[in-house]
Structure formats: C-alpha cells, structure tokens
Amino acid sequence: MSTRQSQPAKRGRPGYDRQEVLRLAVEVFNEHGYDATSMDMLAKRLGLTKSAIYHHVASKEEILRIALDRALDALDEVFEAGESLDADARERLEFVVRQTVFVLAEHLPYVTLLLRLRGNSPAQQTALDKRRALTGRLAALVDAAQQAGQVRQSADARTLARLIFGMINSLAVWYDPARGGDVEDLADTVVDMAFRGIAAGAQ
C-alpha cells in the first residue's frame, strides 16, 4: 500500500489557497485594525463568501493566530540561533539584532500586525506574552555582554533591550520594501547605531 497521501483540494475561489487568504487578511487587519475588521470585510476583500473563507480557517481569531505565529516563530528561530552561537557575548547579541532586522523586512506585514496588538483576545494576549519573553531573552544577551565588559554597564539590561527593540520596531512604520534598498545595509546601520551611536568617530 502506498504511503503517499493525496493533497487536499483547494477550496474557495479558484487560485486562492490558505496562504493567499492569510496574506490578504493581514493586509485588511493592518489597514483597519484587527478588532475593527469583520468577516464581512475580509470576504469583500477576498471576493469570497464568508462560508468559503471558513473552508480555509475556522475563525478570524485563527487567521490572527496563524499570522502572529509566522512572525513570532521567525523571531524565535533567530534567538535560538544567537543564543547557541559559538561566539562571545557581544557577537551573539549583534547576531540577534542584525537577524531581527531581516525578520522584520521579510515578514513586514506580519510583524506590523504583531506590533499593533492591544491584548483584546486570547490570541493577542498570547502573542504579547511571547513578545515580552523575547524582550527578556534580549535583555539576557545584553546582560551577558555587560558582564563581559563589552557593553556599557551604566544602564539596566532590560532598558537597553527595550531601546534596541524600539529602534528595530520603528522600521515597521517607515521601511518600504517596494522602494528597494539593501536590507544588508539597513541591518548594518541598525547594528552600528545600537553599538556605536551617531557620534562622529565613535568606536
């Protein structure tokens, strides 16, 4: 007996699969706000009936959860790689900062959605808890670099972590992939600002 399983047929509007439904739904969430978006609004944007959308997902909240997991899973992978990196404390910290910029650029609509949450539903609250955990992990990397004498010790590690995340998260407000620009250069600039500031000749 063959072990291959047949792929489930796509349902809904021809050419629309679950990923396309997710992508367009996130666009609507970001335009109108998750809480203000109704299934009727999603159906209109997709050109589907609500029942057709329910072939792909069980609810609006499930769409949100899947979208947030896309951003959070990518960030978690960055932290896992950085925390296990065979390098000194500052190099591990710089790796995470740099790769976080790449995650934001690659998953910009999903990260934008994540940053706009208010915790008004179980999926939102879970995502906010995961964001706080990531801030804690970044603070631990900062603290390790402080203990190694590689990062200034005059500021609280968690404060520095929040400032770093704040700078990276601000990219979601103005960074536009459609206008081009080298993401490598952007990541280099963020790392340079985080570790050396804007003073001329800063080392």
N, CA, C and O of each residue as an XYZ file, in Angstrom:
812
protein
N       0.849     -1.192      0.000
C       0.000      0.000      0.000
C       0.884      1.242      0.000
O       1.851      1.313      0.758
N       0.560      2.224     -0.847
C       1.384      3.421     -0.940
C       1.258      4.241      0.326
O       0.179      4.344      0.911
N       2.397      4.836      0.753
C       2.390      5.691      1.942
C       2.113      7.140      1.598
O       1.970      7.989      2.478
N       2.039      7.417      0.269
C       1.783      8.788     -0.138
C       0.326      9.138      0.119
O      -0.581      8.339     -0.111
N       0.134     10.360      0.604
C      -1.215     10.826      0.858
C      -1.573     11.865     -0.184
O      -0.752     12.714     -0.534
N      -2.778     11.800     -0.672
C      -3.203     12.787     -1.655
C      -3.343     14.149     -0.996
O      -3.750     14.259      0.161
N      -2.999     15.184     -1.752
C      -3.100     16.537     -1.232
C      -4.555     16.983     -1.244
O      -5.270     16.726     -2.213
N      -5.005     17.648     -0.182
C      -6.392     18.114     -0.166
C      -6.619     19.141     -1.259
O      -5.753     19.976     -1.523
N      -7.764     19.083     -1.884
C      -8.085     20.039     -2.937
C      -8.270     21.424     -2.341
O      -8.785     21.569     -1.232
N      -7.848     22.440     -3.082
C      -8.074     23.803     -2.647
C      -9.572     24.099     -2.711
O     -10.275     23.660     -3.621
N     -10.024     24.837     -1.742
C     -11.424     25.189     -1.734
C     -11.558     26.705     -1.733
O     -10.599     27.417     -1.433
N     -12.724     27.189     -2.064
C     -12.915     28.618     -2.153
C     -12.721     29.076     -3.578
O     -12.806     28.282     -4.515
N     -12.462     30.353     -3.739
C     -12.292     30.930     -5.061
C     -11.107     30.304     -5.770
O     -10.053     30.139     -5.156
N     -11.241     29.943     -7.061
C     -10.129     29.338     -7.793
C      -8.883     30.212     -7.709
O      -8.950     31.425     -7.909
N      -7.749     29.586     -7.413
C      -6.500     30.322     -7.299
C      -6.217     30.822     -5.904
O      -5.119     31.311     -5.640
N      -7.172     30.713     -5.007
C      -6.972     31.155     -3.631
C      -6.682     29.945     -2.759
O      -7.510     29.042     -2.639
N      -5.503     29.930     -2.151
C      -5.226     28.897     -1.176
C      -5.157     29.548      0.207
O      -5.381     30.749      0.356
N      -4.850     28.746      1.193
C      -4.880     29.254      2.574
C      -3.870     30.380      2.788
O      -4.140     31.329      3.525
N      -2.700     30.274      2.140
C      -1.681     31.298      2.306
C      -2.115     32.622      1.708
O      -1.816     33.681      2.260
N      -2.819     32.574      0.584
C      -3.305     33.810     -0.027
C      -4.402     34.437      0.814
O      -4.463     35.659      0.952
N      -5.262     33.613      1.371
C      -6.276     34.122      2.289
C      -5.608     34.807      3.473
O      -6.024     35.887      3.894
N      -4.568     34.172      4.007
C      -3.837     34.742      5.144
C      -3.210     36.078      4.761
O      -3.336     37.057      5.496
N      -2.538     36.121      3.618
C      -1.844     37.342      3.203
C      -2.812     38.512      3.065
O      -2.551     39.604      3.569
N      -3.923     38.280      2.385
C      -4.879     39.357      2.163
C      -5.597     39.748      3.457
O      -5.906     40.921      3.669
N      -5.856     38.777      4.308
C      -6.495     39.089      5.594
C      -5.599     39.973      6.439
O      -6.080     40.902      7.088
N      -4.290     39.696      6.439
C      -3.351     40.518      7.206
C      -3.320     41.937      6.655
O      -3.206     42.895      7.420
N      -3.421     42.083      5.348
C      -3.497     43.424      4.757
C      -4.683     44.197      5.333
O      -4.560     45.368      5.692
N      -5.827     43.527      5.415
C      -7.029     44.189      5.934
C      -6.866     44.501      7.417
O      -7.232     45.587      7.866
N      -6.321     43.562      8.177
C      -6.090     43.810      9.603
C      -5.216     45.046      9.800
O      -5.495     45.875     10.666
N      -4.159     45.170      8.998
C      -3.241     46.298      9.150
C      -3.865     47.613      8.692
O      -3.534     48.673      9.222
N      -4.759     47.553      7.720
C      -5.420     48.765      7.234
C      -6.470     49.281      8.215
O      -6.576     50.486      8.440
N      -7.235     48.378      8.790
C      -8.389     48.784      9.597
C      -8.251     48.474     11.089
O      -9.059     48.932     11.896
N      -7.237     47.705     11.449
C      -7.118     47.238     12.823
C      -7.820     45.906     12.975
O      -8.908     45.706     12.434
N      -7.207     44.999     13.706
C      -7.801     43.663     13.844
C      -9.190     43.727     14.460
O     -10.128     43.114     13.950
N      -9.326     44.468     15.557
C     -10.600     44.492     16.276
C     -11.716     45.092     15.426
O     -12.877     44.712     15.572
N     -11.373     46.026     14.537
C     -12.389     46.691     13.721
C     -12.716     45.917     12.450
O     -13.651     46.273     11.734
N     -11.965     44.876     12.167
C     -12.176     44.106     10.939
C     -13.216     43.017     11.178
O     -13.127     42.257     12.142
N     -14.179     42.955     10.307
C     -15.209     41.915     10.384
C     -14.969     40.867      9.306
O     -14.222     41.100      8.356
N     -15.602     39.727      9.459
C     -15.509     38.697      8.431
C     -16.138     39.183      7.126
O     -15.714     38.769      6.047
N     -17.143     40.054      7.212
C     -17.727     40.626      6.001
C     -16.684     41.447      5.237
O     -16.625     41.396      4.008
N     -15.861     42.207      5.977
C     -14.811     42.997      5.331
C     -13.780     42.087      4.667
O     -13.318     42.365      3.561
N     -13.427     41.006      5.345
C     -12.476     40.064      4.759
C     -13.056     39.422      3.507
O     -12.362     39.274      2.501
N     -14.324     39.041      3.567
C     -14.962     38.406      2.418
C     -14.989     39.348      1.221
O     -14.781     38.919      0.087
N     -15.243     40.620      1.468
C     -15.282     41.598      0.391
C     -13.915     41.747     -0.254
O     -13.815     41.770     -1.481
N     -12.861     41.848      0.546
C     -11.509     41.991      0.009
C     -11.110     40.752     -0.794
O     -10.492     40.868     -1.852
N     -11.458     39.590     -0.300
C     -11.077     38.343     -0.957
C     -11.969     38.007     -2.151
O     -11.589     37.209     -3.008
N     -13.156     38.617     -2.205
C     -14.088     38.251     -3.248
C     -14.681     36.878     -3.027
O     -15.017     36.169     -3.976
N     -14.808     36.506     -1.744
C     -15.353     35.209     -1.364
C     -16.570     35.407     -0.477
O     -16.775     36.484      0.082
N     -17.354     34.388     -0.357
C     -18.381     34.382      0.676
C     -17.721     34.033      2.006
O     -16.632     33.460      2.041
N     -18.386     34.381      3.084
C     -17.839     34.022      4.396
C     -17.715     32.512      4.537
O     -16.749     32.018      5.118
N     -18.686     31.780      4.007
C     -18.621     30.315      4.112
C     -17.416     29.770      3.362
O     -16.842     28.762      3.773
N     -17.017     30.422      2.259
C     -15.832     29.986      1.520
C     -14.574     30.224      2.340
O     -13.655     29.405      2.309
N     -14.517     31.340      3.080
C     -13.371     31.606      3.944
C     -13.264     30.527      5.016
O     -12.167     30.097      5.372
N     -14.413     30.097      5.524
C     -14.414     29.090      6.588
C     -13.958     27.720      6.097
O     -13.730     26.823      6.908
N     -13.823     27.545      4.791
C     -13.199     26.334      4.277
C     -11.695     26.343      4.564
O     -11.063     25.292      4.673
N     -11.139     27.545      4.685
C      -9.696     27.692      4.895
C      -9.336     27.832      6.371
O      -8.325     27.295      6.822
N     -10.165     28.552      7.116
C      -9.888     28.822      8.532
C     -11.183     28.722      9.316
O     -12.278     28.850      8.768
N     -11.029     28.488     10.616
C     -12.217     28.312     11.448
C     -12.821     29.642     11.903
O     -14.019     29.725     12.174
N     -11.973     30.696     11.986
C     -12.454     31.957     12.522
C     -11.453     33.069     12.217
O     -10.333     32.816     11.774
N     -11.880     34.296     12.464
C     -10.975     35.448     12.341
C      -9.815     35.317     13.321
O      -8.678     35.665     13.002
N     -10.111     34.819     14.502
C      -9.065     34.644     15.519
C      -8.016     33.627     15.079
O      -6.837     33.769     15.405
N      -8.440     32.605     14.343
C      -7.455     31.638     13.853
C      -6.542     32.279     12.814
O      -5.340     32.017     12.798
N      -7.108     33.116     11.946
C      -6.271     33.837     10.986
C      -5.221     34.653     11.731
O      -4.044     34.643     11.371
N      -5.654     35.358     12.771
C      -4.731     36.167     13.557
C      -3.639     35.308     14.178
O      -2.458     35.650     14.111
N      -4.032     34.203     14.775
C      -3.044     33.332     15.433
C      -2.004     32.825     14.443
O      -0.810     32.832     14.740
N      -2.446     32.387     13.272
C      -1.519     31.876     12.264
C      -0.570     32.985     11.810
O       0.630     32.759     11.657
N      -1.114     34.179     11.598
C      -0.294     35.307     11.150
C       0.741     35.689     12.202
O       1.901     35.935     11.871
N       0.334     35.740     13.448
C       1.258     36.111     14.520
C       2.328     35.053     14.712
O       3.484     35.376     14.982
N       1.949     33.792     14.575
C       2.931     32.715     14.705
C       3.999     32.813     13.622
O       5.153     32.451     13.852
N       3.621     33.300     12.447
C       4.617     33.441     11.371
C       5.721     34.401     11.804
O       6.903     34.123     11.601
N       5.342     35.521     12.395
C       6.338     36.480     12.861
C       7.090     35.967     14.086
O       8.316     36.056     14.152
N       6.356     35.438     15.045
C       6.975     35.020     16.308
C       7.873     33.804     16.131
O       8.918     33.717     16.776
N       7.494     32.871     15.277
C       8.328     31.699     15.035
C       9.648     32.101     14.389
O      10.700     31.555     14.723
N       9.592     33.066     13.453
C      10.819     33.533     12.808
C      11.740     34.207     13.819
O      12.956     34.015     13.785
N      11.161     34.992     14.713
C      11.970     35.648     15.747
C      12.552     34.628     16.719
O      13.705     34.743     17.136
N      11.757     33.641     17.073
C      12.240     32.602     17.980
C      13.426     31.854     17.377
O      14.376     31.525     18.088
N      13.378     31.587     16.088
C      14.491     30.910     15.420
C      15.759     31.756     15.479
O      16.854     31.228     15.669
N      15.608     33.069     15.317
C      16.761     33.970     15.411
C      17.385     33.893     16.800
O      18.605     33.788     16.930
N      16.560     33.943     17.830
C      17.080     33.908     19.194
C      17.732     32.561     19.497
O      18.791     32.511     20.122
N      17.117     31.490     19.066
C      17.708     30.176     19.313
C      19.076     30.067     18.653
O      20.013     29.530     19.245
N      19.194     30.578     17.426
C      20.472     30.533     16.723
C      21.501     31.416     17.423
O      22.657     31.022     17.576
N      21.083     32.607     17.847
C      22.007     33.523     18.504
C      22.459     33.029     19.863
O      23.634     33.149     20.209
N      21.550     32.482     20.628
C      21.886     32.007     21.976
C      22.821     30.810     21.944
O      23.579     30.587     22.888
N      22.771     30.035     20.858
C      23.636     28.851     20.760
C      24.888     29.102     19.916
O      25.678     28.189     19.679
N      25.060     30.338     19.468
C      26.194     30.680     18.603
C      27.509     30.505     19.360
O      27.639     30.921     20.511
N      28.479     29.883     18.693
C      29.816     29.705     19.279
C      30.604     30.988     19.082
O      31.422     31.099     18.168
N      30.347     31.951     19.951
C      30.957     33.270     19.827
C      30.901     33.957     21.189
O      30.297     33.442     22.130
N      31.541     35.134     21.284
C      31.494     35.830     22.573
C      30.144     36.521     22.736
O      29.322     36.531     21.821
N      29.931     37.097     23.916
C      28.615     37.635     24.272
C      28.177     38.754     23.335
O      27.016     38.804     22.926
N      29.092     39.645     22.996
C      28.716     40.749     22.109
C      28.378     40.245     20.714
O      27.433     40.738     20.098
N      29.114     39.291     20.211
C      28.831     38.747     18.884
C      27.461     38.074     18.849
O      26.737     38.188     17.860
N      27.105     37.371     19.927
C      25.780     36.756     19.985
C      24.693     37.822     19.972
O      23.673     37.682     19.297
N      24.928     38.896     20.733
C      23.958     39.984     20.779
C      23.837     40.665     19.420
O      22.726     40.923     18.958
N      24.948     40.956     18.784
C      24.929     41.600     17.475
C      24.235     40.715     16.442
O      23.498     41.212     15.590
N      24.467     39.416     16.517
C      23.817     38.481     15.592
C      22.303     38.593     15.707
O      21.607     38.687     14.697
N      21.796     38.582     16.927
C      20.340     38.642     17.129
C      19.779     39.968     16.637
O      18.733     39.998     15.988
N      20.466     41.065     16.940
C      19.991     42.373     16.490
C      19.935     42.416     14.968
O      18.936     42.844     14.392
N      21.000     41.975     14.322
C      21.061     42.006     12.862
C      19.975     41.127     12.237
O      19.268     41.560     11.327
N      19.845     39.899     12.727
C      18.892     38.965     12.129
C      17.448     39.375     12.397
O      16.558     39.048     11.612
N      17.209     40.080     13.484
C      15.866     40.569     13.761
C      15.434     41.579     12.699
O      14.263     41.624     12.323
N      16.371     42.381     12.222
C      16.072     43.309     11.134
C      15.647     42.539      9.885
O      14.700     42.927      9.201
N      16.351     41.451      9.595
C      15.996     40.638      8.429
C      14.604     40.024      8.577
O      13.852     39.948      7.606
N      14.265     39.590      9.777
C      12.925     39.031     10.009
C      11.872     40.097      9.750
O      10.863     39.834      9.094
N      12.106     41.305     10.266
C      11.123     42.371     10.056
C      10.955     42.665      8.571
O       9.832     42.832      8.095
N      12.075     42.731      7.829
C      11.986     43.031      6.401
C      11.276     41.922      5.633
O      10.486     42.195      4.729
N      11.556     40.675      5.993
C      10.984     39.541      5.263
C       9.516     39.320      5.591
O       8.736     38.915      4.729
N       9.141     39.585      6.833
C       7.766     39.317      7.285
C       7.085     40.614      7.725
O       6.342     40.627      8.707
N       7.336     41.690      7.006
C       6.895     43.018      7.450
C       5.410     43.104      7.782
O       5.080     43.626      8.847
N       4.485     42.625      6.936
C       3.062     42.755      7.303
C       2.712     42.013      8.587
O       1.881     42.478      9.367
N       3.345     40.859      8.811
C       3.048     40.049      9.991
C       3.647     40.672     11.252
O       3.020     40.667     12.311
N       4.867     41.209     11.131
C       5.478     41.895     12.266
C       4.705     43.169     12.588
O       4.500     43.494     13.757
N       4.274     43.892     11.552
C       3.471     45.095     11.771
C       2.210     44.768     12.559
O       1.852     45.476     13.500
N       1.547     43.697     12.170
C       0.352     43.263     12.892
C       0.680     42.947     14.342
O      -0.055     43.335     15.250
N       1.778     42.248     14.557
C       2.211     41.900     15.912
C       2.427     43.138     16.767
O       2.054     43.159     17.940
N       3.027     44.171     16.185
C       3.360     45.376     16.941
C       2.148     46.234     17.280
O       2.228     47.116     18.135
N       1.017     45.978     16.607
C      -0.178     46.799     16.828
C      -1.186     46.166     17.777
O      -2.269     46.712     17.987
N      -0.843     45.040     18.341
C      -1.796     44.333     19.211
C      -2.056     45.087     20.506
O      -1.198     45.814     21.008
N      -3.261     44.897     21.034
C      -3.639     45.516     22.308
C      -4.020     44.483     23.365
O      -4.358     44.848     24.492
N      -3.970     43.209     23.016
C      -4.273     42.181     24.004
C      -5.737     41.978     24.250
O      -6.129     41.567     25.341
N      -6.575     42.262     23.242
C      -8.022     42.193     23.428
C      -8.649     40.833     23.143
O      -9.873     40.702     23.152
N      -7.832     39.831     22.892
C      -8.348     38.480     22.649
C      -7.292     37.485     23.112
O      -6.139     37.865     23.315
N      -7.664     36.219     23.283
C      -6.673     35.230     23.727
C      -5.448     35.147     22.816
O      -4.322     35.060     23.304
N      -5.657     35.173     21.497
C      -4.521     35.096     20.576
C      -3.619     36.316     20.716
O      -2.394     36.202     20.663
N      -4.229     37.478     20.895
C      -3.435     38.695     21.075
C      -2.644     38.633     22.379
O      -1.462     38.978     22.410
N      -3.290     38.198     23.443
C      -2.610     38.152     24.736
C      -1.459     37.161     24.719
O      -0.401     37.427     25.288
N      -1.660     36.017     24.067
C      -0.583     35.033     23.952
C       0.598     35.609     23.191
O       1.751     35.407     23.575
N       0.308     36.331     22.105
C       1.376     36.938     21.320
C       2.118     38.003     22.118
O       3.342     38.099     22.034
N       1.388     38.800     22.889
C       2.039     39.820     23.714
C       2.930     39.182     24.768
O       4.014     39.689     25.056
N       2.486     38.088     25.335
C       3.312     37.370     26.311
C       4.605     36.868     25.659
O       5.672     36.909     26.271
N       4.498     36.393     24.405
C       5.688     35.923     23.694
C       6.622     37.079     23.368
O       7.842     36.921     23.405
N       6.051     38.252     23.045
C       6.886     39.437     22.803
C       7.660     39.813     24.060
O       8.847     40.132     23.992
N       6.990     39.775     25.203
C       7.670     40.094     26.463
C       8.786     39.090     26.742
O       9.852     39.456     27.236
N       8.533     37.835     26.425
C       9.564     36.815     26.622
C      10.771     37.080     25.731
O      11.909     36.877     26.156
N      10.538     37.530     24.505
C      11.649     37.857     23.612
C      12.450     39.044     24.155
O      13.677     39.069     24.055
N      11.751     40.021     24.725
C      12.451     41.147     25.337
C      13.332     40.655     26.487
O      14.454     41.131     26.663
N      12.823     39.709     27.263
C      13.610     39.132     28.346
C      14.837     38.399     27.837
O      15.907     38.476     28.440
N      14.685     37.692     26.732
C      15.826     36.973     26.156
C      16.866     37.944     25.612
O      18.068     37.710     25.735
N      16.395     39.040     25.006
C      17.337     40.049     24.523
C      18.052     40.705     25.698
O      19.252     40.971     25.623
N      17.326     40.967     26.780
C      17.944     41.548     27.973
C      19.012     40.619     28.542
O      20.041     41.085     29.032
N      18.775     39.313     28.481
C      19.766     38.352     28.970
C      21.034     38.403     28.120
O      22.141     38.282     28.644
N      20.871     38.579     26.815
C      22.041     38.707     25.939
C      22.788     40.003     26.226
O      24.018     40.027     26.234
N      22.044     41.076     26.461
C      22.664     42.348     26.822
C      23.427     42.212     28.138
O      24.562     42.673     28.261
N      22.789     41.574     29.114
C      23.426     41.394     30.422
C      24.720     40.594     30.309
O      25.713     40.919     30.959
N      24.707     39.555     29.490
C      25.923     38.753     29.308
C      27.036     39.588     28.705
O      28.196     39.452     29.092
N      26.690     40.451     27.759
C      27.698     41.328     27.159
C      28.179     42.366     28.166
O      29.349     42.749     28.152
N      27.278     42.825     29.045
C      27.693     43.745     30.101
C      28.673     43.070     31.058
O      29.695     43.646     31.430
N      28.346     41.846     31.445
C      29.203     41.124     32.374
C      30.582     40.863     31.772
O      31.576     40.760     32.490
N      30.626     40.756     30.443
C      31.902     40.532     29.756
C      32.644     41.840     29.498
O      33.734     41.835     28.926
N      32.058     42.956     29.916
C      32.693     44.247     29.714
C      32.639     44.731     28.276
O      33.444     45.571     27.875
N      31.686     44.204     27.485
C      31.610     44.539     26.060
C      30.492     45.527     25.747
O      30.417     46.050     24.635
N      29.636     45.782     26.711
C      28.529     46.727     26.556
C      28.497     47.589     27.813
O      28.787     47.108     28.908
N      28.148     48.851     27.656
C      28.119     49.767     28.801
C      27.269     49.200     29.937
O      26.208     48.619     29.709
N      27.751     49.378     31.141
C      27.089     48.819     32.317
C      26.310     49.857     33.106
O      25.756     49.549     34.162
N      26.262     51.095     32.598
C      25.598     52.174     33.340
C      24.088     52.185     33.150
O      23.392     52.982     33.779
N      23.573     51.310     32.292
C      22.129     51.242     32.057
C      21.630     49.834     32.329
O      22.359     48.857     32.157
N      20.386     49.743     32.752
C      19.754     48.453     33.016
C      19.649     47.643     31.726
O      19.312     48.180     30.671
N      19.938     46.351     31.822
C      19.945     45.491     30.629
C      18.580     45.461     29.948
O      18.493     45.479     28.720
N      17.526     45.417     30.740
C      16.182     45.358     30.138
C      15.833     46.679     29.452
O      15.154     46.686     28.425
N      16.296     47.795     30.019
C      16.077     49.092     29.370
C      16.788     49.139     28.033
O      16.217     49.592     27.041
N      18.022     48.677     27.995
C      18.762     48.650     26.743
C      18.084     47.733     25.727
O      18.017     48.055     24.541
N      17.584     46.594     26.195
C      16.888     45.671     25.298
C      15.650     46.331     24.703
O      15.378     46.181     23.512
N      14.908     47.052     25.516
C      13.715     47.735     25.016
C      14.079     48.813     24.011
O      13.385     48.991     23.010
N      15.168     49.537     24.269
C      15.604     50.573     23.331
C      16.019     49.960     21.993
O      15.710     50.506     20.934
N      16.713     48.836     22.044
C      17.126     48.164     20.801
C      15.910     47.696     20.020
O      15.806     47.934     18.817
N      14.985     47.025     20.712
C      13.770     46.572     20.042
C      12.967     47.762     19.518
O      12.368     47.691     18.445
N      12.960     48.852     20.283
C      12.224     50.036     19.845
C      12.759     50.581     18.533
O      11.989     50.974     17.657
N      14.082     50.604     18.397
C      14.676     51.078     17.153
C      14.321     50.155     15.994
O      13.949     50.620     14.917
N      14.435     48.848     16.214
C      14.111     47.893     15.150
C      12.628     47.955     14.803
O      12.259     47.967     13.629
N      11.786     47.993     15.820
C      10.343     48.003     15.572
C       9.897     49.253     14.823
O       8.899     49.221     14.102
N      10.632     50.359     14.989
C      10.257     51.586     14.283
C      10.363     51.425     12.775
O       9.741     52.181     12.030
N      11.140     50.454     12.315
C      11.250     50.220     10.874
C       9.902     49.871     10.261
O       9.648     50.160      9.092
N       9.044     49.251     11.055
C       7.729     48.865     10.548
C       6.885     50.078     10.164
O       5.934     49.956      9.392
N       7.235     51.251     10.703
C       6.475     52.466     10.420
C       6.879     53.067      9.078
O       6.036     53.586      8.346
N       8.183     52.996      8.755
C       8.639     53.724      7.566
C       9.348     52.886      6.511
O       9.497     53.335      5.374
N       9.785     51.693      6.852
C      10.515     50.890      5.868
C       9.552     50.363      4.812
O       8.504     49.806      5.139
N       9.915     50.544      3.536
C       9.057     50.123      2.428
C       9.858     49.238      1.482
O      10.667     49.745      0.704
N       9.646     47.921      1.535
C      10.398     47.011      0.658
C      10.202     47.323     -0.822
O      11.091     47.062     -1.632
N       9.041     47.882     -1.183
C       8.743     48.155     -2.593
C       9.677     49.219     -3.162
O       9.876     49.283     -4.375
N      10.244     50.043     -2.308
C      11.140     51.096     -2.780
C      12.584     50.621     -2.870
O      13.495     51.394     -3.170
N      12.768     49.351     -2.607
C      14.109     48.793     -2.713
C      14.945     49.131     -1.485
O      14.419     49.289     -0.383
N      16.228     49.238     -1.686
C      17.107     49.462     -0.552
C      17.672     48.144     -0.081
O      16.963     47.141     -0.013
N      18.916     48.148      0.235
C      19.598     46.923      0.618
C      19.326     46.618      2.085
O      19.658     47.414      2.963
N      18.725     45.474      2.343
C      18.432     45.100      3.726
C      19.720     44.868      4.503
O      19.775     45.134      5.704
N      20.755     44.376      3.834
C      22.059     44.204      4.489
C      22.552     45.544      5.025
O      23.018     45.632      6.161
N      22.448     46.592      4.196
C      22.885     47.919      4.633
C      22.039     48.419      5.797
O      22.553     49.023      6.738
N      20.733     48.158      5.722
C      19.844     48.574      6.801
C      20.219     47.876      8.101
O      20.284     48.510      9.154
N      20.467     46.570      8.029
C      20.858     45.818      9.227
C      22.182     46.320      9.774
O      22.352     46.433     10.988
N      23.128     46.624      8.880
C      24.422     47.161      9.321
C      24.241     48.489     10.061
O      24.889     48.741     11.077
N      23.352     49.329      9.533
C      23.114     50.631     10.160
C      22.495     50.473     11.539
O      22.889     51.158     12.483
N      21.528     49.571     11.659
C      20.891     49.343     12.959
C      21.926     48.848     13.979
O      21.968     49.332     15.110
N      22.749     47.893     13.574
C      23.780     47.384     14.484
C      24.745     48.494     14.859
O      25.127     48.620     16.022
N      25.144     49.304     13.877
C      26.085     50.389     14.141
C      25.491     51.392     15.123
O      26.179     51.850     16.034
N      24.206     51.737     14.941
C      23.557     52.682     15.852
C      23.396     52.080     17.247
O      23.553     52.775     18.251
N      23.087     50.804     17.301
C      22.876     50.156     18.607
C      24.157     50.069     19.419
O      24.130     50.191     20.644
N      25.272     49.858     18.744
C      26.520     49.596     19.476
C      27.508     50.754     19.448
O      28.423     50.803     20.271
N      27.335     51.697     18.502
C      28.290     52.784     18.421
C      27.658     54.159     18.400
O      28.363     55.154     18.566
N      26.373     54.247     18.204
C      25.690     55.533     18.237
C      25.959     56.378     17.004
O      26.451     55.885     15.989
N      25.628     57.663     17.107
C      25.751     58.555     15.964
C      26.897     59.552     16.098
O      27.096     60.383     15.212
N      27.641     59.484     17.176
C      28.761     60.431     17.359
C      29.843     60.161     16.328
O      30.179     59.006     16.067
N      30.389     61.213     15.744
C      31.462     61.077     14.764
C      32.665     60.422     15.415
O      33.080     60.796     16.512
N      33.224     59.428     14.713
C      34.410     58.760     15.244
C      34.123     57.790     16.379
O      35.054     57.283     17.005
N      32.832     57.520     16.661
C      32.516     56.585     17.745
C      33.018     55.193     17.406
O      32.928     54.755     16.259
N      33.542     54.505     18.396
C      34.104     53.165     18.195
C      33.199     52.123     18.827
O      33.496     50.930     18.768
